[in-house]
């Protein structure tokens, strides 16, 4: 998924959960809003690192590792949502 798509998705879900949290004072909605905000910040930071001129092998490895951790975090989040639906 491209960065623009990732950021748009994060922004969409952040806005959704923030609005719900503000309307209902739901703690779970607030947690989800912060999750999406944190994810958006992480994607932005990784993009900035990728754009840097000083890309050595070590930095590239760290970026890949960070992206895989973000993917794991998204998978865990999806798992939590599925368990709540059941």
Secondary structure in CASP SS format (residue, H / E / C, confidence):
PFRMAT SS
TARGET T0000
AUTHOR 0000-0000-0000
METHOD secondary structure of the structure
MODEL  1
X C 1.00
X C 1.00
X H 1.00
X H 1.00
X H 1.00
X H 1.00
X H 1.00
X H 1.00
X H 1.00
X H 1.00
X H 1.00
X H 1.00
X H 1.00
X H 1.00
X H 1.00
X H 1.00
X H 1.00
X H 1.00
X H 1.00
X H 1.00
X H 1.00
X H 1.00
X H 1.00
X H 1.00
X C 1.00
X C 1.00
X H 1.00
X H 1.00
X H 1.00
X H 1.00
X H 1.00
X H 1.00
X H 1.00
X H 1.00
X H 1.00
X H 1.00
X H 1.00
X H 1.00
X H 1.00
X H 1.00
X H 1.00
X H 1.00
X H 1.00
X H 1.00
X H 1.00
X H 1.00
X H 1.00
X H 1.00
X H 1.00
X H 1.00
X H 1.00
X C 1.00
X C 1.00
X C 1.00
X C 1.00
X C 1.00
X H 1.00
X H 1.00
X H 1.00
X H 1.00
X H 1.00
X H 1.00
X H 1.00
X H 1.00
X H 1.00
X H 1.00
X H 1.00
X H 1.00
X H 1.00
X H 1.00
X H 1.00
X H 1.00
X H 1.00
X H 1.00
X H 1.00
X H 1.00
X H 1.00
X H 1.00
X H 1.00
X H 1.00
X H 1.00
X H 1.00
X H 1.00
X H 1.00
X H 1.00
X C 1.00
END
